Amino acid sequence: MPKQSNQQSILRNKVPPQSTESERAALGCMLLSEAARMEAFEILKEEFFYSEAHRKIFVAIRSLFEKNEKSDLITVTNQLTQQGALDDIGGVEYLTEIVELVPTAANIDEYIDIIRNKYLLRTIIERASSIISEAFSEPEEVNSFLDKVESTIFDIGEKKTKKTIYPLNELIKENIELIEKIHGKQKFVTGIPSGFTDLDNLTTGFHPAEFVIIASRPSIGKTAFACNVALNLNAGTTRFPALIFSLEMSTEQIVQRMLCCEAKIDQQKLRQGMLSDRDLGELISSGGRLEQTPIFIDDTPSLTTFELRARARRLKARENIQLIVVDYLQLMRGSKRMENRQQEISEISASLKALAKELSVPVIALSQLNRSPEHRGDRTPELSDLRESGSLEQDADLVILLHRERDREDRKLSNVTEVIIAKQRNGPVDKILLSFRERYTRFENYSPRE
């Protein structure tokens, strides 16, 4: 407890980050130029100013702006008088000093940045003090508290002063530039390609901020499909850093699958120790190629939503991750205690969708289907078969269902996999075929000859 008191004493005795000179200069620019006022109102808020007098002057200028009236020494003086705040700010003399401080409004951007940054530092101190205080109170839901802590700090810079309202003319300009960029590529796939031609033709790839669900019954190839996508992304000279959360399989199992897939070696032979010298050489050669691949694997079991989001945020910042895979969704845990599993899955789904938007990367979550397809004649899965929660169907931007028929005589699964686009928020629903080389755990583009 003495340590806590000492920390609080240090905080009390320190002057918070501020720059009253920048505040004065910014207000001076706003009194000189309407363009400067508009730029300032786009970012600055009353609470960004450390000086109470400067806050009141800012409010007076804003009040005039809202009434479509000009702001100058006379009108602002009159407005402050009406607000009963002229004496509080130091009178006409102080306003005159501010007006005479800057000869031009050309540097308004720099003043805004300084004010904003000082405000952010004060906000960090304030939030950190609140976090410390709450931690000393020993909250019961520690995991929820940790998620709150990280989100609070992470969001200060991202959301606190982020522009949220955009004029259509600005949006049109940005989107035309994006369309021209896409057109310049002369490629049909505008997102991150899966590496499967027919699938990419339907989806145009996986896009930033998309929440994608890939679902099937057990043993159809969900994990193999996701691993294949990560490998396809990094084939040849292309590089798309990918993060795989493997809640079911160990890193050893995932890596062995990738090696067998890349080298086209029977995984059963590897497990049995029956590899030929040629097989071993192929695996070593494939390992050399995969060593250069920016794929990251986390095999922590039973991750909570806050744990997964925290790790994804850190790796995004460090490695600029372009794709996140979660294998699989039903093995995750929510950060809060819920009344039932359906509510917990809903929380997990919403959290993954928010993560995709926050990091601006596609998040692919693998998911189990319920048993309903087994009771239908053709056993083909449908969107309604997503297990445990209707929120999965609602939250997902893209839902892909994998299905393989069984031979009626020997009951073996077919090598041909139906890839069903059951939902696509920005495109058509349809299905394509892929070939699955089960012994290599490898998906390939389908050829009608098979």
C-alpha positions as CSV (number, residue, x, y, z in Angstrom):
1,M,0.0,0.0,0.0
2,P,2.8,2.5,0.7
3,K,4.0,1.9,-2.9
4,Q,0.6,2.8,-4.3
5,S,0.5,6.0,-2.2
6,N,3.9,6.9,-3.5
7,Q,2.8,6.4,-7.1
8,Q,-0.3,8.5,-6.5
9,S,1.8,11.2,-4.9
10,I,4.2,11.4,-7.9
11,L,1.2,11.7,-10.3
12,R,-0.4,14.4,-8.2
13,N,2.8,16.5,-8.1
14,K,3.5,16.3,-11.9
15,V,2.0,18.8,-14.4
16,P,0.1,16.9,-17.0
17,P,1.4,17.1,-20.6
18,Q,0.2,20.3,-22.3
19,S,1.2,23.1,-24.6
20,T,-0.6,26.3,-23.8
21,E,1.4,28.1,-26.5
22,S,0.1,25.7,-29.2
23,E,-3.4,26.2,-27.9
24,R,-3.0,30.0,-28.1
25,A,-1.6,29.7,-31.6
26,A,-4.4,27.4,-32.8
27,L,-7.0,29.8,-31.5
28,G,-5.2,32.7,-33.1
29,C,-5.3,30.9,-36.5
30,M,-9.0,30.2,-36.0
31,L,-9.7,33.9,-35.4
32,L,-7.7,34.7,-38.6
33,S,-9.1,32.1,-41.1
34,E,-12.4,30.3,-41.8
35,A,-10.4,27.5,-43.4
36,A,-8.4,27.1,-40.2
37,R,-11.7,27.0,-38.2
38,M,-13.1,24.3,-40.3
39,E,-10.0,22.2,-40.1
40,A,-9.8,22.6,-36.3
41,F,-13.5,21.7,-35.8
42,E,-12.9,18.6,-37.9
43,I,-10.5,17.2,-35.2
44,L,-10.4,19.4,-32.0
45,K,-12.9,19.2,-29.2
46,E,-13.4,21.4,-26.2
47,E,-11.7,18.9,-23.9
48,F,-8.6,18.8,-26.0
49,F,-7.6,22.2,-24.5
50,Y,-5.7,22.1,-21.2
51,S,-6.4,25.7,-20.3
52,E,-9.9,26.4,-19.1
53,A,-9.7,29.9,-20.6
54,H,-8.8,28.4,-24.0
55,R,-11.7,25.9,-23.7
56,K,-14.1,28.8,-23.3
57,I,-12.6,30.7,-26.2
58,F,-12.9,27.6,-28.4
59,V,-16.6,27.2,-27.4
60,A,-17.3,30.8,-28.2
61,I,-15.7,30.4,-31.7
62,R,-17.7,27.2,-32.2
63,S,-20.9,28.8,-31.2
64,L,-20.4,31.5,-33.8
65,F,-19.5,28.9,-36.4
66,E,-22.7,27.0,-35.7
67,K,-24.7,30.2,-36.2
68,N,-22.9,30.8,-39.5
69,E,-21.3,34.0,-38.1
70,K,-17.7,35.1,-38.6
71,S,-15.2,34.9,-35.8
72,D,-12.9,37.8,-35.1
73,L,-11.8,39.9,-32.2
74,I,-15.1,41.8,-32.0
75,T,-17.6,38.9,-32.5
76,V,-15.8,36.6,-30.2
77,T,-15.5,39.3,-27.5
78,N,-19.3,39.8,-27.8
79,Q,-20.0,36.0,-27.7
80,L,-17.9,35.6,-24.5
81,T,-19.7,38.5,-23.0
82,Q,-23.0,36.9,-23.7
83,Q,-21.7,33.6,-22.2
84,G,-20.5,35.6,-19.1
85,A,-17.0,34.3,-19.7
86,L,-15.1,37.3,-20.9
87,D,-13.5,38.2,-17.5
88,D,-12.7,34.5,-16.9
89,I,-10.5,34.3,-20.0
90,G,-8.6,37.4,-19.2
91,G,-10.7,40.0,-21.0
92,V,-10.3,41.7,-24.3
93,E,-6.5,42.2,-23.6
94,Y,-5.9,38.4,-23.6
95,L,-7.9,37.9,-26.8
96,T,-5.9,40.7,-28.5
97,E,-2.7,38.9,-27.5
98,I,-3.9,35.7,-29.1
99,V,-4.9,37.5,-32.3
100,E,-1.5,39.2,-32.5
101,L,0.5,36.0,-31.7
102,V,0.3,34.5,-35.2
103,P,0.6,36.5,-38.4
104,T,-0.8,33.7,-40.6
105,A,-2.9,30.5,-40.2
106,A,-0.6,28.5,-42.4
107,N,0.6,26.3,-39.5
108,I,-2.8,25.3,-38.1
109,D,-2.1,21.6,-38.9
110,E,1.0,21.6,-36.7
111,Y,-0.8,23.3,-33.8
112,I,-3.7,20.8,-34.0
113,D,-1.3,17.9,-33.9
114,I,0.5,19.2,-30.8
115,I,-2.8,19.8,-29.0
116,R,-4.1,16.4,-30.0
117,N,-1.0,14.6,-28.9
118,K,-0.9,16.3,-25.5
119,Y,-4.5,15.5,-25.0
120,L,-3.8,11.8,-25.9
121,L,-1.0,11.7,-23.3
122,R,-3.3,13.2,-20.7
123,T,-6.0,10.7,-21.6
124,I,-3.5,7.8,-21.2
125,I,-2.5,9.1,-17.8
126,E,-6.2,9.4,-16.8
127,R,-7.1,6.0,-18.1
128,A,-4.0,4.4,-16.6
129,S,-4.9,5.9,-13.2
130,S,-8.4,4.5,-13.5
131,I,-7.1,1.1,-14.5
132,I,-4.7,1.1,-11.5
133,S,-7.4,2.0,-9.1
134,E,-9.8,-0.7,-10.5
135,A,-7.0,-3.3,-10.3
136,F,-6.5,-2.5,-6.6
137,S,-10.2,-3.2,-6.1
138,E,-9.6,-6.7,-7.3
139,P,-12.4,-7.2,-9.9
140,E,-14.0,-10.6,-9.9
141,E,-13.9,-11.0,-13.7
142,V,-10.2,-10.6,-14.3
143,N,-10.3,-11.7,-17.9
144,S,-13.0,-9.2,-18.8
145,F,-11.0,-6.6,-16.9
146,L,-7.9,-7.4,-19.0
147,D,-9.8,-7.1,-22.2
148,K,-11.1,-3.8,-21.0
149,V,-7.6,-2.6,-20.2
150,E,-6.2,-3.5,-23.6
151,S,-9.1,-2.2,-25.5
152,T,-9.0,1.1,-23.6
153,I,-5.3,1.7,-24.3
154,F,-5.5,0.5,-27.9
155,D,-8.6,2.6,-28.7
156,I,-7.3,5.9,-27.4
157,G,-5.4,6.7,-30.5
158,E,-7.6,4.7,-32.9
159,K,-11.0,6.0,-31.9
160,K,-10.8,8.9,-29.5
161,T,-9.9,11.5,-32.1
162,K,-10.6,9.6,-35.3
163,K,-12.8,11.2,-37.9
164,T,-16.2,9.4,-37.9
165,I,-18.3,11.5,-40.4
166,Y,-17.2,11.6,-44.0
167,P,-18.7,13.8,-46.7
168,L,-19.8,11.9,-49.8
169,N,-17.5,13.9,-52.1
170,E,-14.5,12.7,-50.1
171,L,-15.7,9.1,-50.1
172,I,-16.4,9.2,-53.8
173,K,-12.9,10.5,-54.5
174,E,-11.3,7.8,-52.3
175,N,-13.4,5.0,-53.8
176,I,-12.7,6.2,-57.4
177,E,-9.0,6.0,-56.6
178,L,-9.5,2.5,-55.2
179,I,-11.4,1.4,-58.3
180,E,-8.7,2.8,-60.5
181,K,-6.1,0.9,-58.5
182,I,-8.1,-2.3,-58.9
183,H,-8.5,-1.6,-62.6
184,G,-4.8,-1.0,-63.0
185,K,-4.1,-4.5,-61.6
186,Q,-6.1,-6.0,-64.5
187,K,-6.9,-8.9,-62.2
188,F,-10.3,-10.4,-61.4
189,V,-9.2,-11.1,-57.8
190,T,-9.1,-7.8,-55.9
191,G,-8.8,-9.3,-52.4
192,I,-6.4,-11.8,-50.9
193,P,-6.5,-14.9,-53.2
194,S,-7.3,-18.3,-51.8
195,G,-5.3,-19.9,-54.6
196,F,-8.3,-21.8,-55.9
197,T,-9.3,-20.3,-59.3
198,D,-13.0,-21.0,-59.3
199,L,-13.4,-19.9,-55.7
200,D,-11.6,-16.7,-56.3
201,N,-13.7,-16.0,-59.4
202,L,-16.8,-16.2,-57.2
203,T,-15.5,-14.2,-54.2
204,T,-12.8,-12.1,-55.8
205,G,-10.6,-13.2,-52.8
206,F,-10.8,-12.5,-49.1
207,H,-11.2,-8.8,-48.3
208,P,-10.0,-6.6,-45.4
209,A,-12.4,-6.5,-42.5
210,E,-14.4,-9.5,-43.7
211,F,-15.5,-12.2,-41.2
212,V,-15.4,-15.5,-43.0
213,I,-16.8,-18.8,-41.8
214,I,-15.7,-22.1,-43.3
215,A,-17.8,-25.0,-41.9
216,S,-18.4,-28.7,-42.4
217,R,-19.1,-31.9,-40.6
218,P,-16.0,-33.6,-39.0
219,S,-13.2,-35.1,-41.2
220,I,-14.2,-33.2,-44.3
221,G,-11.1,-31.1,-44.4
222,K,-11.7,-27.7,-42.8
223,T,-8.2,-27.5,-41.3
224,A,-6.5,-28.7,-44.4
225,F,-8.4,-26.1,-46.4
226,A,-7.4,-23.3,-44.2
227,C,-3.7,-24.4,-44.2
228,N,-3.8,-24.7,-48.0
229,V,-5.1,-21.1,-48.2
230,A,-2.2,-19.9,-46.0
231,L,0.3,-21.8,-48.1
232,N,-1.2,-20.7,-51.4
233,L,-1.0,-17.1,-50.3
234,N,2.7,-17.4,-50.0
235,A,3.5,-19.5,-53.0
236,G,6.2,-18.3,-55.3
237,T,7.4,-14.8,-54.5
238,T,4.1,-13.4,-53.0
239,R,4.1,-12.8,-49.3
240,F,1.0,-12.4,-47.1
241,P,1.8,-12.8,-43.4
242,A,-0.9,-15.1,-41.9
243,L,-1.7,-16.0,-38.3
244,I,-3.2,-19.4,-37.5
245,F,-4.8,-20.0,-34.1
246,S,-4.9,-23.8,-33.8
247,L,-7.0,-24.6,-30.8
248,E,-7.4,-28.3,-31.7
249,M,-4.1,-29.4,-33.2
250,S,-0.5,-28.9,-32.0
251,T,2.1,-26.9,-33.9
252,E,3.8,-30.2,-34.7
253,Q,0.7,-31.6,-36.3
254,I,0.0,-28.4,-38.3
255,V,3.6,-28.2,-39.6
256,Q,3.7,-31.9,-40.5
257,R,0.4,-31.4,-42.5
258,M,1.9,-28.4,-44.3
259,L,5.1,-30.3,-45.1
260,C,3.2,-33.3,-46.5
261,C,0.9,-30.9,-48.4
262,E,3.8,-29.0,-49.9
263,A,5.9,-32.1,-50.8
264,K,2.9,-34.3,-51.8
265,I,4.0,-37.0,-49.3
266,D,1.6,-39.5,-47.7
267,Q,1.1,-38.3,-44.2
268,Q,0.4,-41.8,-43.0
269,K,3.9,-42.9,-44.1
270,L,5.4,-40.1,-42.1
271,R,3.5,-41.1,-39.0
272,Q,4.5,-44.7,-39.4
273,G,8.2,-43.9,-40.0
274,M,8.0,-45.5,-43.5
275,L,9.4,-42.7,-45.5
276,S,11.8,-43.5,-48.4
277,D,15.0,-41.6,-48.9
278,R,13.3,-39.8,-51.8
279,D,10.3,-38.9,-49.5
280,L,12.7,-37.5,-46.9
281,G,14.5,-35.4,-49.4
282,E,11.3,-34.0,-50.7
283,L,10.2,-33.1,-47.2
284,I,13.5,-31.4,-46.4
285,S,13.3,-29.5,-49.6
286,S,9.8,-28.4,-48.8
287,G,10.9,-27.4,-45.3
288,G,13.5,-25.1,-46.8
289,R,10.8,-23.3,-48.9
290,L,8.4,-23.1,-45.9
291,E,11.1,-21.6,-43.7
292,Q,10.8,-18.4,-45.8
293,T,7.0,-18.3,-45.4
294,P,5.6,-15.7,-43.0
295,I,3.0,-18.0,-41.3
296,F,2.7,-17.8,-37.5
297,I,1.0,-20.5,-35.5
298,D,-0.4,-20.3,-31.9
299,D,-1.6,-23.6,-30.6
300,T,-2.8,-22.5,-27.2
301,P,-6.0,-24.5,-26.4
302,S,-9.3,-22.9,-25.2
303,L,-8.3,-19.3,-25.9
304,T,-10.8,-16.7,-24.7
305,T,-11.9,-13.9,-27.0
306,F,-9.8,-11.4,-25.1
307,E,-6.6,-13.6,-25.3
308,L,-7.0,-14.1,-29.0
309,R,-7.7,-10.5,-29.8
310,A,-4.7,-9.4,-27.6
311,R,-2.3,-11.7,-29.5
312,A,-3.7,-10.8,-32.9
313,R,-3.3,-7.1,-32.1
314,R,0.3,-7.5,-31.1
315,L,1.3,-9.6,-34.1
316,K,-0.5,-7.3,-36.4
317,A,1.6,-4.4,-35.0
318,R,4.8,-6.4,-35.2
319,E,4.4,-8.4,-38.5
320,N,1.6,-6.6,-40.4
321,I,-0.5,-9.8,-40.5
322,Q,-2.8,-9.9,-43.5
323,L,-5.0,-12.9,-42.6
324,I,-6.1,-14.6,-39.4
325,V,-7.4,-18.2,-39.2
326,V,-9.2,-19.6,-36.1
327,D,-9.4,-23.4,-35.9
328,Y,-12.0,-23.8,-34.7
329,L,-14.6,-21.4,-33.3
330,Q,-16.4,-23.8,-31.0
331,L,-13.2,-24.5,-29.1
332,M,-12.9,-20.9,-28.0
333,R,-14.3,-19.5,-24.8
334,G,-16.0,-16.2,-24.2
335,S,-14.5,-13.6,-21.9
336,K,-17.6,-13.4,-19.8
337,R,-19.8,-16.0,-18.1
338,M,-22.9,-16.5,-20.1
339,E,-26.2,-18.2,-19.3
340,N,-25.8,-20.8,-22.1
341,R,-23.4,-21.9,-24.8
342,Q,-25.5,-20.2,-27.5
343,Q,-24.9,-16.8,-25.9
344,E,-21.2,-17.6,-25.6
345,I,-20.9,-18.5,-29.3
346,S,-22.7,-15.2,-30.1
347,E,-20.1,-13.3,-28.1
348,I,-17.3,-15.1,-29.8
349,S,-18.7,-14.5,-33.2
350,A,-19.2,-10.7,-32.5
351,S,-15.7,-10.5,-31.1
352,L,-14.1,-12.1,-34.2
353,K,-16.1,-9.8,-36.5
354,A,-15.0,-6.8,-34.5
355,L,-11.4,-8.0,-34.7
356,A,-11.6,-8.2,-38.5
357,K,-12.9,-4.6,-38.7
358,E,-10.4,-3.3,-36.1
359,L,-7.3,-4.8,-37.7
360,S,-8.7,-4.5,-41.3
361,V,-7.8,-8.1,-42.2
362,P,-10.0,-11.0,-43.2
363,V,-10.7,-13.3,-40.2
364,I,-11.5,-16.9,-41.2
365,A,-13.2,-18.9,-38.5
366,L,-13.6,-22.7,-39.0
367,S,-16.8,-24.0,-37.5
368,Q,-18.6,-27.3,-37.0
369,L,-22.0,-28.0,-38.5
370,N,-24.8,-29.7,-36.6
371,R,-26.1,-33.1,-37.5
372,S,-29.0,-31.9,-39.6
373,P,-27.3,-32.8,-43.0
374,E,-27.0,-36.4,-41.9
375,H,-30.8,-36.6,-41.7
376,R,-31.4,-35.2,-45.2
377,G,-31.5,-37.3,-48.3
378,D,-28.5,-35.8,-50.1
379,R,-26.7,-34.7,-46.9
380,T,-25.8,-31.4,-48.5
381,P,-25.2,-28.8,-45.7
382,E,-27.2,-25.6,-45.6
383,L,-26.6,-22.2,-44.0
384,S,-29.0,-23.1,-41.2
385,D,-26.8,-26.0,-40.1
386,L,-24.2,-23.7,-38.5
387,R,-23.8,-25.1,-35.0
388,E,-25.0,-23.5,-31.7
389,S,-25.9,-20.0,-32.8
390,G,-27.8,-18.1,-35.5
391,S,-25.5,-15.2,-34.9
392,L,-22.8,-16.9,-36.9
393,E,-25.0,-16.7,-40.0
394,Q,-25.9,-13.1,-39.2
395,D,-22.3,-11.9,-38.4
396,A,-20.5,-13.6,-41.3
397,D,-19.8,-11.7,-44.5
398,L,-18.9,-14.9,-46.3
399,V,-20.0,-18.5,-45.4
400,I,-18.3,-21.4,-47.1
401,L,-19.6,-24.9,-46.5
402,L,-17.5,-28.0,-47.4
403,H,-19.2,-31.2,-48.4
404,R,-17.9,-34.6,-49.7
405,E,-20.2,-37.4,-50.7
406,R,-19.7,-41.0,-49.5
407,D,-19.5,-43.9,-51.9
408,R,-22.7,-46.0,-51.4
409,E,-20.7,-49.3,-51.5
410,D,-17.5,-48.8,-49.5
411,R,-18.7,-45.7,-47.6
412,K,-15.4,-43.9,-48.4
413,L,-15.5,-40.2,-48.9
414,S,-15.2,-38.9,-52.4
415,N,-12.1,-37.0,-53.5
416,V,-14.3,-34.3,-55.0
417,T,-15.3,-31.6,-52.5
418,E,-18.2,-29.3,-53.0
419,V,-17.3,-25.8,-51.8
420,I,-20.7,-24.1,-51.3
421,I,-20.9,-20.3,-51.0
422,A,-23.9,-20.3,-48.8
423,K,-23.7,-16.6,-48.0
424,Q,-21.8,-13.7,-49.6
425,R,-22.7,-10.2,-48.5
426,N,-21.1,-8.6,-51.5
427,G,-21.5,-11.3,-54.2
428,P,-23.5,-14.3,-55.5
429,V,-24.1,-17.6,-53.8
430,D,-23.1,-20.7,-55.7
431,K,-20.8,-23.7,-55.5
432,I,-17.6,-24.9,-57.0
433,L,-15.7,-28.1,-56.9
434,L,-12.2,-28.8,-55.6
435,S,-10.1,-32.0,-55.6
436,F,-9.0,-33.2,-52.1
437,R,-5.8,-35.4,-51.9
438,E,-6.6,-36.8,-48.5
439,R,-3.3,-38.6,-48.0
440,Y,-1.4,-35.3,-48.6
441,T,-4.1,-33.2,-46.9
442,R,-4.0,-31.1,-50.0
443,F,-6.8,-29.3,-51.9
444,E,-6.3,-28.6,-55.6
445,N,-8.3,-27.0,-58.5
446,Y,-10.8,-29.5,-59.8
447,S,-10.3,-31.2,-63.2
448,P,-13.4,-32.8,-64.8
449,R,-11.2,-35.8,-65.7
450,E,-11.1,-36.9,-62.0
